[in-house]
Amino acid sequence: MANHKGEKAGDDTGPSVGATRRFAFILVIALPLLALIPYALRLPMPIPRFLLPVRDYATKGSGVDDVLRASAGRLGAVRVDLGAPPSVADVAAAREHYRTTGMPVEFKAYARASADSPLEAYSLSIAGDGSPAALTLLLDAEAAAGPARVSVDGKPALARATVGPDRRLVVPIAAADPPGADGAAAVVVELEAGPPGSSRTARVELAAPPSGEPRALLATRRTGARSVIEALRPVRTVGYDELGGAGIYGYELIVLDGPDLSALDGAVAEAIAAYVERGAGSLFVAVDSPEVGKPGDCPPIEELLPVELSPRSLSRLPDVAMAVALDVSGSMYGDKLSLAKAIGLELFANLKPTDEAGIILFDEESRWLYPLASVGSLDAERSLAPLRAGGGTRLFPAVAEALGSLESSGMPERRLVVVSDGITEPADFDALAARAFRSGIAISAMAVGGEYDKALLTRLSAGSGGKFYRVRDASEVPSLIIEDRKSVARTVFSESRVAVVDMAGEPAGHVDGMARLGPKPDALAFYSSAAGDPLLATRRVGSRSTVVYASDLYGRYGREFLESPGTLSVLDAMLDGMFGESAPSLTVTETADGLALTLAADYLVEPRAAIADGSGRLVADAPFERVAPGYFSAAPGRLPPGSYTALVEDRGRTVARAALVCNGGMEGRPSDSAAAEAGYRVPFWALPRGGAPWLLAFFASSLAATVILRFRR
């Protein structure tokens, strides 16, 4: 039988080609299913880095953590411009970001920031009294090749020194001059180094607080007077407009002398609250007038105080003119009107004989049941009992008429209480609320019944500075009245002679004026009025204290009391308890990685370093690590050039603090940072988390399989 060439060829190629095509066909059909498996298992999809968009981020000398957090959740490689070489922490953050998000991180090439500076790094030793002891300068190789000249505060320190092989210069630093008017002192070191004809210069500013620097910061409006606090301790005095930039973390005590809490900047109040709660310092507040404010004016500060800003009972509240607008329309029929009558009775029952009160009724029309007059002439029970509900509802005219009557009253506090379900004809109630606010009249709305217009009653009350209350039962009314009165009443300050007693109830003199404040349950009153109002009270907040003195610190109302040996000894002991820190012996080093602190202390257990700027913000936080017995080291990292305060914290309390200056522009690389940068490789593969890439692959492969099947047919 003849053998044909074609058959031989077919035998060699036909079967293998067919098998390959069948395998390719099966693979195309199976690809969508293969894409669903890693999707179901939540596996990352490897994607070459060059296929992804690159997102550029620039930092301001503070490491990469913030920008990496901002980039989390976005698909794309991250390129970070640090403005400096990456540190150990930066490299560690980049690796952690890749581990958690699968997105590669690269660092932008670093251009030398200060080629003209001969300084690579410096190290400053600070003695236990807080003064600088010695400064070590590290020069670059070119500058170290020639002589060096160093001056400190304009005076020659090293006239012509030869730099050794280690490229270091040790500069003696004398004690700092007394602080200036701003309470701060600094040492300026100027360096000139390098071969003749090509020398370069550098300037380093060092924080140098002298021994005896004020440890208390007093904010006051009486900058020319001398308070009892200043007589007992060195104090830096600032106005309230300066408090936000005074660097509160540089002090162990903040004294607020007669503050207007409603006018205190919110950011400053929050910073002071954080300062006390963190254990960085204590707070002393002198309440010397009713202008301190009312409850709710400054919650961050009020929560810290040992007293409430309102008196202990309603009887101590200031005199009030109160008008009650009572709804007697048809919608108030039945239980609503009965409850409204009960509210009216309780309102007047809780007023003082010296207060003024009036009742205006409204349905389709408004009419005074009792015009505004002394409470003693009002028989509310007999007048309210026969009232019946009926007719339509027009709330606007009744409120307008009541406001007009209150506006003509001379009482220190004026209130309008609307008792209604708020179901009324439409009107411009926002304008009415604005009028009340301008006139200093707070409108409180007490809603009754199961159906009421909460939106209207809330707009009317909130717009005027009052509150909205839902009243379900007459038994709630007395406590609501007291709460409502206290919420708008300013601090009561009595300018009359008051007998003072100590903790044991023994006479301790007199003051001629003091605020009537309500003590908190955990407060301790060292001195009180004979009636039990706290004059000097304190409470613990974490590891620190807050103190309130309910009179003035300058002796206007109680010079004899403040100057008595017993009072001064108590105040002195309280201040001693607030000043429990000592300046640490530490070394401050600044390199291209930023600041690093080395602390000598054998009494610490879990120390941390916190760095605060002049505006009272904490800008860095780093743990101290034990590097030798009794020695700890922390690296807060790069910070913008400027002045800072370093806090040494241990188990929730600040045990020491020191003033620092970050100069920036250092070029030296710590060996561990250089090794970390050299060992870092930008990952080639991106590994995005989530199932989106696999779903896209599923849909793309499904579309391809569909096209191939149709083509094959």
C-alpha positions as CSV (number, residue, x, y, z in Angstrom):
1,M,0.0,0.0,0.0
2,A,1.5,3.4,-1.0
3,N,2.5,5.9,1.5
4,H,1.4,9.5,0.7
5,K,3.4,12.5,1.9
6,G,0.4,14.4,3.0
7,E,-0.7,11.7,5.3
8,K,2.7,11.7,7.0
9,A,2.6,15.4,7.5
10,G,-0.9,15.2,8.8
11,D,0.1,12.6,11.3
12,D,2.9,14.9,12.6
13,T,1.0,18.2,12.9
14,G,-2.7,17.7,12.7
15,P,-3.3,16.1,16.1
16,S,-0.9,18.5,18.0
17,V,-2.3,21.6,16.5
18,G,-5.8,20.5,17.3
19,A,-4.9,19.7,20.9
20,T,-3.3,23.1,21.3
21,R,-6.4,24.8,20.0
22,R,-8.6,22.8,22.2
23,F,-6.4,23.7,25.2
24,A,-6.5,27.4,24.3
25,F,-10.3,27.2,23.9
26,I,-10.7,25.5,27.3
27,L,-8.4,28.1,28.9
28,V,-10.4,31.0,27.5
29,I,-13.6,29.5,28.7
30,A,-12.1,28.7,32.2
31,L,-10.5,32.2,32.7
32,P,-13.7,33.9,34.1
33,L,-14.1,31.0,36.6
34,L,-10.4,31.2,37.5
35,A,-10.8,35.0,38.2
36,L,-13.7,34.3,40.6
37,I,-11.6,32.0,42.8
38,P,-9.1,34.7,44.1
39,Y,-12.0,37.1,44.2
40,A,-13.8,34.8,46.6
41,L,-10.6,34.2,48.6
42,R,-9.9,38.0,48.7
43,L,-6.4,37.6,47.3
44,P,-4.5,40.6,45.9
45,M,-3.9,40.8,42.2
46,P,-0.3,41.3,41.2
47,I,0.1,44.3,38.9
48,P,3.4,45.7,37.7
49,R,4.1,49.0,39.3
50,F,4.7,50.8,35.9
51,L,1.1,50.1,34.9
52,L,-0.4,52.1,37.8
53,P,-0.7,55.9,38.1
54,V,1.8,57.6,40.3
55,R,0.5,59.9,43.0
56,D,2.9,62.6,44.2
57,Y,2.8,63.9,47.8
58,A,4.9,66.5,49.5
59,T,5.5,66.6,53.3
60,K,6.5,69.6,55.4
61,G,9.4,68.0,57.2
62,S,7.2,65.7,59.3
63,G,7.7,62.2,57.9
64,V,5.5,60.1,55.7
65,D,2.8,58.8,58.0
66,D,0.3,61.6,57.3
67,V,0.6,61.5,53.5
68,L,0.4,57.7,53.5
69,R,-2.8,57.8,55.5
70,A,-4.2,60.3,53.1
71,S,-3.4,58.1,50.1
72,A,-4.8,54.9,51.7
73,G,-7.7,53.5,49.6
74,R,-6.5,55.0,46.3
75,L,-5.2,52.8,43.5
76,G,-1.7,54.0,42.5
77,A,1.9,54.0,43.5
78,V,2.9,56.7,46.0
79,R,5.9,59.1,45.5
80,V,6.8,61.1,48.6
81,D,8.8,64.3,48.5
82,L,10.3,64.6,52.0
83,G,12.6,67.5,51.2
84,A,15.3,65.4,52.9
85,P,16.6,61.8,52.9
86,P,14.2,59.2,54.3
87,S,14.8,58.3,57.9
88,V,14.4,54.8,59.5
89,A,10.9,55.7,60.5
90,D,10.1,56.9,57.0
91,V,11.3,53.6,55.5
92,A,9.4,51.6,58.1
93,A,6.2,53.5,57.3
94,A,6.7,52.9,53.6
95,R,7.1,49.1,54.2
96,E,4.0,49.1,56.5
97,H,2.0,50.9,53.9
98,Y,2.9,48.3,51.2
99,R,2.1,45.5,53.6
100,T,-1.4,46.9,54.5
101,T,-2.5,48.4,51.1
102,G,-0.3,46.7,48.5
103,M,0.7,50.1,47.0
104,P,4.4,50.7,46.5
105,V,6.1,53.7,48.0
106,E,9.1,55.5,46.5
107,F,11.0,58.6,47.8
108,K,11.7,61.5,45.5
109,A,15.3,62.2,44.9
110,Y,16.7,64.6,47.5
111,A,18.4,67.8,46.5
112,R,20.9,69.2,49.1
113,A,18.9,71.8,50.9
114,S,21.7,74.0,52.2
115,A,25.0,73.4,50.3
116,D,26.4,76.6,51.8
117,S,26.1,75.3,55.4
118,P,29.3,73.8,56.9
119,L,27.2,72.1,59.6
120,E,26.1,68.5,59.4
121,A,24.6,68.1,62.9
122,Y,24.8,69.4,66.5
123,S,24.3,68.0,69.9
124,L,23.4,70.1,73.0
125,S,23.8,68.9,76.6
126,I,21.3,70.4,79.0
127,A,22.1,70.3,82.7
128,G,19.7,69.4,85.5
129,D,18.8,73.0,86.2
130,G,17.6,73.5,82.6
131,S,20.6,75.5,81.4
132,P,22.8,74.4,78.4
133,A,26.1,72.9,79.4
134,A,28.0,72.2,76.2
135,L,27.4,72.3,72.4
136,T,29.1,69.9,70.0
137,L,29.1,70.8,66.3
138,L,29.7,68.3,63.6
139,L,31.3,69.9,60.4
140,D,31.3,68.4,56.9
141,A,34.6,67.2,55.5
142,E,35.3,70.4,53.4
143,A,34.6,72.8,56.4
144,A,36.7,70.6,58.7
145,A,39.7,71.0,56.4
146,G,40.2,74.6,57.5
147,P,40.1,76.7,60.8
148,A,36.9,77.5,62.5
149,R,35.6,80.5,64.4
150,V,32.6,80.3,66.8
151,S,30.7,83.1,68.5
152,V,28.0,82.8,71.2
153,D,25.5,85.7,71.3
154,G,28.0,87.9,69.3
155,K,30.9,87.2,71.7
156,P,33.9,85.1,70.5
157,A,33.9,81.6,72.0
158,L,36.5,79.9,69.7
159,A,38.5,82.5,67.9
160,R,40.6,80.2,65.7
161,A,40.2,76.5,66.4
162,T,41.6,73.6,64.4
163,V,39.1,70.9,63.7
164,G,40.2,67.4,64.6
165,P,39.9,64.2,62.5
166,D,36.5,63.5,64.0
167,R,35.2,66.9,62.5
168,R,33.8,67.9,65.8
169,L,34.0,71.2,67.7
170,V,33.0,71.5,71.4
171,V,31.7,75.0,72.3
172,P,31.3,76.1,75.9
173,I,27.9,77.7,76.6
174,A,27.6,80.1,79.6
175,A,24.4,80.5,81.6
176,A,21.7,82.3,79.6
177,D,21.0,86.0,80.3
178,P,17.8,86.8,82.2
179,P,14.7,86.4,80.1
180,G,13.3,89.3,78.3
181,A,9.8,90.8,78.4
182,D,8.3,87.8,76.6
183,G,9.6,85.4,79.2
184,A,11.9,83.5,76.8
185,A,15.7,83.3,76.5
186,A,17.8,82.0,73.7
187,V,21.5,81.5,72.8
188,V,22.6,82.2,69.2
189,V,25.7,80.3,68.0
190,E,27.4,81.4,64.8
191,L,30.0,79.3,63.0
192,E,32.5,80.2,60.3
193,A,34.6,77.3,59.0
194,G,36.5,76.1,55.9
195,P,39.7,76.8,54.1
196,P,40.7,80.5,53.7
197,G,38.9,82.2,50.8
198,S,36.1,79.5,50.7
199,S,34.8,79.5,54.3
200,R,31.1,79.1,55.0
201,T,28.8,80.1,57.8
202,A,26.0,78.6,59.9
203,R,23.7,79.8,62.6
204,V,22.2,77.7,65.4
205,E,19.6,79.0,67.9
206,L,19.4,77.2,71.2
207,A,16.7,77.4,73.8
208,A,18.3,78.3,77.1
209,P,15.9,78.9,79.9
210,P,17.7,80.2,82.9
211,S,17.3,78.9,86.4
212,G,14.3,80.5,88.0
213,E,12.3,81.0,84.8
214,P,8.6,81.5,85.5
215,R,6.8,78.2,85.7
216,A,3.3,79.8,85.9
217,L,1.5,81.6,83.0
218,L,-1.0,84.3,84.1
219,A,-3.6,85.5,81.6
220,T,-5.2,88.8,82.8
221,R,-6.6,92.1,81.8
222,R,-4.8,93.9,84.7
223,T,-1.3,93.7,83.3
224,G,-0.2,96.6,85.6
225,A,-1.3,95.2,88.9
226,R,0.3,92.5,91.1
227,S,-1.7,89.5,92.2
228,V,-1.2,87.2,95.2
229,I,0.0,84.5,92.8
230,E,2.8,86.8,91.6
231,A,3.7,87.5,95.2
232,L,4.2,83.8,95.9
233,R,5.8,82.5,92.6
234,P,7.6,83.9,89.5
235,V,4.9,84.4,86.9
236,R,4.8,85.3,83.2
237,T,1.9,87.7,82.6
238,V,0.1,87.9,79.2
239,G,-3.1,89.4,77.9
240,Y,-5.9,87.1,76.8
241,D,-5.2,88.0,73.2
242,E,-1.7,86.6,73.6
243,L,-2.7,83.4,75.3
244,G,-3.0,81.4,72.1
245,G,0.7,81.9,71.2
246,A,2.2,81.9,74.7
247,G,3.3,78.2,74.6
248,I,1.2,76.9,77.4
249,Y,3.1,73.6,77.5
250,G,6.2,75.4,78.7
251,Y,4.5,76.0,82.1
252,E,3.2,73.9,85.0
253,L,0.4,76.2,85.9
254,I,-2.0,78.3,83.9
255,V,-3.9,81.1,85.8
256,L,-7.0,82.6,84.2
257,D,-7.7,85.9,86.0
258,G,-11.4,86.9,85.7
259,P,-11.8,85.3,82.2
260,D,-14.9,86.0,80.0
261,L,-15.5,82.4,79.1
262,S,-18.0,83.2,76.4
263,A,-15.2,85.3,74.6
264,L,-12.4,82.8,75.2
265,D,-11.2,81.5,71.8
266,G,-12.5,77.9,71.3
267,A,-9.1,76.6,70.1
268,V,-7.4,78.0,73.2
269,A,-10.0,76.5,75.5
270,E,-9.6,73.1,73.9
271,A,-5.8,73.4,74.2
272,I,-6.0,74.2,77.9
273,A,-8.4,71.3,78.5
274,A,-6.1,68.9,76.7
275,Y,-3.1,70.4,78.6
276,V,-4.7,69.6,82.0
277,E,-6.2,66.2,81.0
278,R,-2.9,65.0,79.6
279,G,-1.2,65.8,82.9
280,A,0.9,68.6,81.5
281,G,-0.1,71.2,84.1
282,S,-2.7,72.6,86.5
283,L,-5.4,75.3,86.1
284,F,-6.2,78.1,88.5
285,V,-9.3,80.3,87.7
286,A,-10.2,83.5,89.6
287,V,-14.0,84.3,89.4
288,D,-14.0,88.0,90.2
289,S,-17.3,89.2,88.5
290,P,-20.5,87.9,86.9
291,E,-18.8,88.5,83.5
292,V,-17.0,85.2,83.9
293,G,-20.1,83.7,82.1
294,K,-22.9,81.2,82.5
295,P,-23.1,77.4,82.2
296,G,-22.5,76.3,78.6
297,D,-20.3,79.3,77.6
298,C,-17.1,77.2,77.6
299,P,-17.7,73.5,78.2
300,P,-14.0,72.4,77.8
301,I,-13.0,74.6,80.8
302,E,-16.2,74.2,82.8
303,E,-15.8,70.4,82.8
304,L,-12.4,70.8,84.6
305,L,-13.5,73.2,87.3
306,P,-14.4,72.1,90.9
307,V,-17.5,74.3,90.8
308,E,-20.6,74.9,88.7
309,L,-20.9,78.5,87.4
310,S,-24.4,78.7,88.7
311,P,-25.5,79.0,92.3
312,R,-26.4,75.9,94.4
313,S,-30.2,76.7,94.4
314,L,-32.7,78.7,92.4
315,S,-33.1,81.1,95.3
316,R,-29.6,82.5,94.5
317,L,-30.4,83.3,90.9
318,P,-30.6,86.9,89.9
319,D,-34.0,88.7,89.8
320,V,-36.1,87.9,86.7
321,A,-39.0,89.3,84.8
322,M,-40.9,86.3,83.4
323,A,-43.8,86.3,81.0
324,V,-45.7,83.2,80.3
325,A,-47.5,82.9,77.0
326,L,-50.2,80.3,77.6
327,D,-52.0,78.6,74.6
328,V,-55.8,78.2,75.3
329,S,-56.8,77.5,71.7
330,G,-59.0,74.6,70.6
331,S,-56.0,72.3,69.9
332,M,-55.2,72.4,73.6
333,Y,-58.5,70.8,74.6
334,G,-58.4,68.2,77.4
335,D,-55.1,67.0,78.9
336,K,-53.0,69.5,77.0
337,L,-54.7,72.5,78.7
338,S,-54.6,70.8,82.1
339,L,-50.9,70.2,81.8
340,A,-50.4,73.8,80.6
341,K,-52.2,75.1,83.7
342,A,-50.0,73.0,85.9
343,I,-46.9,74.3,84.2
344,G,-48.0,77.9,84.7
345,L,-48.6,77.2,88.4
346,E,-45.2,75.6,88.9
347,L,-43.5,78.4,87.0
348,F,-44.8,81.0,89.4
349,A,-44.4,78.9,92.5
350,N,-40.6,78.7,91.8
351,L,-40.1,82.5,91.5
352,K,-38.9,84.7,94.2
353,P,-41.0,87.5,95.8
354,T,-38.6,90.0,94.2
355,D,-39.2,88.6,90.7
356,E,-41.8,90.0,88.2
357,A,-44.3,87.8,86.3
358,G,-47.1,88.0,83.9
359,I,-49.5,85.7,82.0
360,I,-50.7,86.4,78.5
361,L,-53.3,84.1,77.0
362,F,-53.7,83.5,73.3
363,D,-56.1,81.7,70.9
364,E,-57.2,83.7,67.9
365,E,-56.5,86.8,70.0
366,S,-54.0,87.8,72.7
367,R,-55.0,89.1,76.1
368,W,-53.2,89.6,79.4
369,L,-54.5,87.6,82.3
370,Y,-52.0,89.3,84.5
371,P,-49.8,92.1,83.1
372,L,-46.1,92.0,84.2
373,A,-46.0,92.8,87.9
374,S,-44.4,91.7,91.2
375,V,-44.9,88.0,91.9
376,G,-46.4,88.9,95.4
377,S,-49.5,90.3,93.8
378,L,-50.2,87.3,91.5
379,D,-52.8,84.7,92.4
380,A,-52.1,82.3,89.6
381,E,-54.0,79.3,90.9
382,R,-57.4,81.2,91.1
383,S,-56.8,82.8,87.7
384,L,-55.8,79.7,85.8
385,A,-58.5,77.3,87.1
386,P,-61.5,78.5,85.1
387,L,-59.7,78.7,81.7
388,R,-61.2,76.6,78.8
389,A,-59.8,75.7,75.4
390,G,-61.4,76.9,72.2
391,G,-60.9,78.9,69.0
392,G,-58.0,79.1,66.5
393,T,-54.4,79.7,67.3
394,R,-52.2,82.8,66.6
395,L,-49.0,82.5,68.5
396,F,-47.0,85.3,66.7
397,P,-49.0,88.3,68.1
398,A,-48.9,86.9,71.7
399,V,-45.1,86.5,71.6
400,A,-44.6,89.9,70.0
401,E,-46.8,91.6,72.7
402,A,-45.0,89.7,75.5
403,L,-41.6,90.7,74.2
404,G,-42.7,94.4,74.1
405,S,-43.6,94.2,77.8
406,L,-40.4,92.5,78.8
407,E,-38.3,95.0,76.8
408,S,-39.6,97.8,79.0
409,S,-38.6,95.9,82.2
410,G,-35.5,96.9,84.2
411,M,-34.9,93.4,85.7
412,P,-31.3,91.9,85.2
413,E,-32.8,88.8,83.6
414,R,-35.8,88.7,81.3
415,R,-37.5,85.5,80.2
416,L,-40.5,84.4,78.0
417,V,-41.9,80.9,78.4
418,V,-44.2,79.7,75.7
419,V,-46.5,76.8,76.8
420,S,-48.1,75.4,73.7
421,D,-48.3,72.6,71.2
422,G,-47.0,75.0,68.5
423,I,-49.8,74.3,66.1
424,T,-50.5,77.8,64.8
425,E,-51.0,80.0,61.8
426,P,-47.7,80.6,59.8
427,A,-45.7,83.7,60.5
428,D,-42.1,85.0,60.5
429,F,-41.0,83.4,63.8
430,D,-37.3,83.7,62.9
431,A,-37.6,87.5,62.9
432,L,-39.3,87.3,66.3
433,A,-36.5,85.1,67.7
434,A,-33.9,87.5,66.3
435,R,-35.7,90.4,68.0
436,A,-35.7,88.6,71.3
437,F,-32.0,87.7,71.0
438,R,-31.1,91.4,70.3
439,S,-33.1,92.5,73.3
440,G,-31.4,89.9,75.6
441,I,-34.6,88.0,76.2
442,A,-34.4,84.2,76.1
443,I,-37.5,82.3,74.9
444,S,-38.1,78.9,76.3
445,A,-40.7,76.6,74.7
446,M,-42.4,73.9,76.7
447,A,-44.3,71.6,74.4
448,V,-47.3,69.7,75.7
449,G,-49.4,66.8,74.3
450,G,-48.6,64.0,72.0
451,E,-48.9,66.1,68.9
452,Y,-46.8,69.3,68.7
453,D,-44.8,71.3,66.2
454,K,-41.3,70.6,67.4
455,A,-39.6,72.4,64.5
456,L,-41.4,75.7,65.1
457,L,-40.9,75.7,68.9
458,T,-37.2,74.7,68.5
459,R,-36.6,77.6,66.0
460,L,-38.3,80.1,68.3
461,S,-36.3,79.0,71.4
462,A,-32.9,78.3,69.9
463,G,-32.9,81.4,67.8
464,S,-33.3,83.6,70.9
465,G,-30.8,81.7,73.1
466,G,-33.4,79.7,75.0
467,K,-34.2,76.0,75.1
468,F,-36.9,73.6,74.0
469,Y,-38.5,71.2,76.5
470,R,-40.9,68.4,76.0
471,V,-43.1,68.2,79.1
472,R,-45.0,65.0,79.7
473,D,-46.0,65.4,83.3
474,A,-46.4,68.2,85.8
475,S,-43.9,66.6,88.1
476,E,-41.1,67.4,85.6
477,V,-41.7,71.1,85.7
478,P,-39.8,72.2,88.8
479,S,-36.5,70.6,87.8
480,L,-37.0,71.9,84.2
481,I,-37.4,75.5,85.6
482,I,-34.3,75.3,87.6
483,E,-32.3,73.8,84.7
484,D,-33.7,76.5,82.3
485,R,-32.9,79.4,84.7
486,K,-29.4,78.1,85.3
487,S,-28.7,77.7,81.6
488,V,-29.1,81.4,80.9
489,A,-28.3,83.0,84.3
490,R,-24.8,84.5,84.6
491,T,-22.6,83.9,87.6
492,V,-24.0,85.7,90.7
493,F,-21.4,87.9,92.3
494,S,-22.3,89.4,95.6
495,E,-20.5,92.7,96.6
496,S,-21.3,92.5,100.3
497,R,-19.4,91.5,103.4
498,V,-19.2,87.7,103.7
499,A,-17.8,85.8,106.7
500,V,-15.3,83.1,105.6
501,V,-14.6,79.8,107.4
502,D,-11.9,77.1,106.8
503,M,-12.3,73.4,106.3
504,A,-13.0,72.8,110.0
505,G,-15.7,75.5,110.1
506,E,-13.5,77.9,112.1
507,P,-13.7,81.6,111.3
508,A,-11.0,82.7,108.7
509,G,-11.8,86.4,108.2
510,H,-14.0,88.2,105.7
511,V,-14.2,89.2,102.0
512,D,-16.3,92.0,100.7
513,G,-17.3,90.3,97.5
514,M,-17.4,86.7,96.1
515,A,-19.1,84.7,93.4
516,R,-21.9,82.3,94.5
517,L,-21.0,79.0,92.9
518,G,-22.2,75.5,93.3
519,P,-19.5,72.9,94.4
520,K,-19.2,69.7,92.4
521,P,-19.4,66.4,94.4
522,D,-15.7,65.6,94.2
523,A,-14.5,69.2,95.0
524,L,-12.6,70.0,98.2
525,A,-13.2,73.5,99.6
526,F,-10.3,74.9,101.7
527,Y,-12.3,78.1,102.4
528,S,-16.1,78.8,102.1
529,S,-18.6,81.4,103.1
530,A,-20.5,80.8,106.3
531,A,-23.5,79.8,104.1
532,G,-21.4,77.1,102.4
533,D,-20.5,78.7,99.1
534,P,-16.9,77.7,98.1
535,L,-14.4,80.5,98.1
536,L,-11.2,78.4,97.4
537,A,-12.0,75.0,96.0
538,T,-10.0,72.3,94.1
539,R,-10.4,68.9,92.5
540,R,-8.1,66.4,90.9
541,V,-8.2,65.9,87.1
542,G,-6.0,62.9,86.4
543,S,-2.6,63.7,87.8
544,R,-3.2,67.4,88.0
545,S,-5.4,69.9,89.9
546,T,-7.9,72.6,89.0
547,V,-8.5,75.4,91.5
548,V,-11.2,78.2,91.6
549,Y,-10.9,81.2,93.8
550,A,-14.4,82.9,93.9
551,S,-13.1,86.4,94.4
552,D,-10.3,88.6,93.0
553,L,-6.6,88.0,93.3
554,Y,-5.6,91.6,93.9
555,G,-7.2,92.3,97.2
556,R,-10.0,94.6,96.0
557,Y,-12.6,92.5,97.9
558,G,-10.5,90.8,100.5
559,R,-7.0,92.2,101.0
560,E,-7.0,91.3,104.7
561,F,-8.0,87.7,103.9
562,L,-5.4,87.3,101.2
563,E,-2.6,88.8,103.4
564,S,-3.4,86.6,106.4
565,P,-0.6,84.1,107.2
566,G,-3.1,81.2,107.2
567,T,-4.4,82.0,103.7
568,L,-0.9,82.5,102.3
569,S,0.3,79.2,103.8
570,V,-2.6,77.3,102.2
571,L,-2.1,79.0,98.8
572,D,1.7,78.3,99.0
573,A,1.1,74.7,99.8
574,M,-1.4,74.4,96.9
575,L,1.2,75.9,94.5
576,D,3.9,73.5,95.8
577,G,1.6,70.6,94.9
578,M,1.2,72.0,91.4
579,F,5.0,72.5,90.8
580,G,6.2,68.9,91.2
581,E,8.7,68.7,88.3
582,S,12.4,69.2,88.0
583,A,14.4,70.0,84.8
584,P,15.8,66.8,83.2
585,S,19.4,66.2,82.3
586,L,19.2,65.5,78.6
587,T,21.0,65.8,75.3
588,V,19.3,67.2,72.2
589,T,20.7,66.2,68.9
590,E,19.5,67.5,65.5
591,T,20.4,65.8,62.2
592,A,18.8,65.4,58.8
593,D,16.4,63.1,60.6
594,G,15.2,65.9,62.9
595,L,15.4,66.1,66.7
596,A,16.4,63.2,69.0
597,L,16.4,63.3,72.8
598,T,18.6,61.3,75.2
599,L,17.4,61.4,78.8
600,A,19.3,60.5,82.0
601,A,16.8,59.2,84.6
602,D,16.7,56.0,86.6
603,Y,13.2,56.6,88.0
604,L,11.1,56.2,84.8
605,V,9.0,53.2,83.9
606,E,7.3,53.8,80.5
607,P,8.4,57.3,79.4
608,R,7.2,59.1,76.3
609,A,8.3,62.3,74.6
610,A,5.6,64.8,73.5
611,I,6.5,67.9,71.6
612,A,4.3,71.0,71.7
613,D,4.6,74.2,69.7
614,G,4.0,77.8,70.8
615,S,0.3,77.7,70.0
616,G,-0.4,74.9,72.4
617,R,-0.6,72.0,69.8
618,L,1.0,68.7,70.3
619,V,3.0,68.1,67.1
620,A,4.9,64.9,67.8
621,D,4.8,62.0,70.2
622,A,7.4,59.3,70.5
623,P,8.3,56.6,73.0
624,F,11.6,56.7,74.9
625,E,13.6,53.5,74.5
626,R,16.0,52.3,77.1
627,V,19.5,52.4,75.6
628,A,21.5,51.8,78.8
629,P,20.8,51.5,82.5
630,G,19.3,54.8,83.5
631,Y,19.4,56.3,79.9
632,F,16.5,56.6,77.4
633,S,16.4,57.8,73.9
634,A,13.5,59.1,71.7
635,A,13.3,60.4,68.1
636,P,10.4,62.8,67.5
637,G,11.5,63.3,63.9
638,R,11.6,66.3,61.6
639,L,9.7,69.4,62.6
640,P,9.4,72.8,61.0
641,P,12.0,75.2,62.3
642,G,10.9,77.0,65.4
643,S,10.6,76.9,69.2
644,Y,9.1,73.9,71.0
645,T,8.6,72.4,74.5
646,A,9.5,68.8,75.1
647,L,7.4,67.0,77.7
648,V,8.7,63.8,79.4
649,E,5.6,61.8,80.3
650,D,5.5,58.6,82.4
651,R,2.3,56.7,83.2
652,G,-0.1,59.5,82.6
653,R,1.8,62.4,84.1
654,T,4.4,64.9,83.0
655,V,7.6,64.5,85.1
656,A,9.8,67.0,83.3
657,R,9.9,69.5,80.4
658,A,12.5,71.4,78.5
659,A,12.6,74.1,75.9
660,L,13.9,73.2,72.4
661,V,14.6,74.9,69.1
662,C,14.5,73.0,65.8
663,N,16.9,74.8,63.4
664,G,16.5,72.6,60.3
665,G,19.0,72.5,57.4
666,M,21.2,69.8,59.0
667,E,22.9,67.5,56.5
668,G,24.2,64.7,58.6
669,R,22.8,61.2,58.1
670,P,22.6,58.8,61.1
671,S,24.1,55.5,60.2
672,D,20.8,53.6,60.8
673,S,18.9,55.9,58.5
674,A,21.6,55.6,55.7
675,A,21.5,51.8,56.1
676,A,17.7,51.8,56.0
677,E,17.6,53.9,52.8
678,A,20.3,51.8,51.1
679,G,18.5,48.6,51.9
680,Y,15.1,49.9,50.7
681,R,13.9,48.7,47.3
682,V,10.7,50.0,45.8
683,P,8.5,46.9,45.2
684,F,8.0,45.9,41.5
685,W,4.5,44.5,42.1
686,A,1.5,46.4,43.3
687,L,-0.9,44.2,45.3
688,P,-4.1,46.1,45.5
689,R,-6.5,44.8,48.2
690,G,-10.2,44.1,47.6
691,G,-12.0,42.2,44.9
692,A,-12.4,45.0,42.3
693,P,-9.4,44.0,40.1
694,W,-10.5,40.4,40.0
695,L,-14.1,41.4,39.1
696,L,-12.7,43.5,36.2
697,A,-10.7,40.5,35.1
698,F,-13.8,38.3,35.3
699,F,-15.9,40.7,33.1
700,A,-13.0,41.2,30.6
701,S,-12.4,37.4,30.3
702,S,-16.1,36.7,30.0
703,L,-16.4,39.2,27.2
704,A,-13.4,37.7,25.5
705,A,-14.8,34.1,25.8
706,T,-18.2,35.3,24.4
707,V,-16.4,36.8,21.3
708,I,-14.3,33.7,20.8
709,L,-17.3,31.4,21.0
710,R,-19.2,33.4,18.4
711,F,-16.3,33.5,16.1
712,R,-15.8,29.8,16.4
713,R,-19.4,29.1,15.4
